[in-house]
Amino acid sequence: YGYLYVLDYGNSRIQKWFPGATYGTTVLAASFYNPCGLQFDRLNNLVVADTYYHRIVSFAILCRKLKYAI
């Protein structure tokens, strides 16, 4: 879809930037403590590595629900 997802380590959030935007929209925040990596899996779920909670979390971006935590 052309969106850019930005992991903001210091503010413990993930922002979604639309093409041509001058600011991002926070899509995931309160559930992290210094996230350190993100990627999409083959089903287009957003997978996030959370440093201080020692877990990997998967989110279905379209419905914004937690799918699982490892």
N, C-alpha and C positions, 0 to 999 in steps of 0.2 A: 503493500500500500504506500510505500515511500516514507513511512514514519521513521524517525530516529529515536531510539530509546537510550537514555543517558542515565548511568548509574552515578549518583551523587553520594560518594562515600561519607564525607564529613557531615552531611545532613541526613544520612540514613534514608534515602528515598530514591525512587526511580521516576524519571520524567519522560514524557512522550512529546516529541517535537514534530509538528506538522510541517510539510514542505513549505518553505518560504516564511515560516514563523520567526518572530524576534524574541520569543520566550517559550518555555516549555510548560506543559501541564503535568502536575504531579499525579501519577496513576497508582503508585504504591508507596506507602510511607511508614506508618506506625508499627508495622510488623517486623521491622529490621533493626539491627544494631550493627552499623558499619558494614554494609554489604560490599563484597569485593569483586564480584564477577557476575556476568549475565550472558545468556545466550538463549536462542529458541531451539526447541527440540523438533523432531520431524512432524509433530502434530500441531506446531505453531504455539505451543505453550511457552511462556517465559519462565526460564529456569534461573534461579538466583542463588549464588553462594553467599551465605551470611556469616561473617567472620566470628563475631563474639557470641552468637547463639549456637555456633558450631553445627550448622545444618545447611542442607540444600533444599530449596523450596520451589515448587512448580505452580504456576498460576495460568489459568485459562484467561487470556487477556480479554476476550470478548465479554465474558460474564464476570470477571474480576473476582472469582472465588478461588480459595486455596484448594489445590488438588491433592498435594501430599507434601510431607516434610520428611527428610531423611536425616 
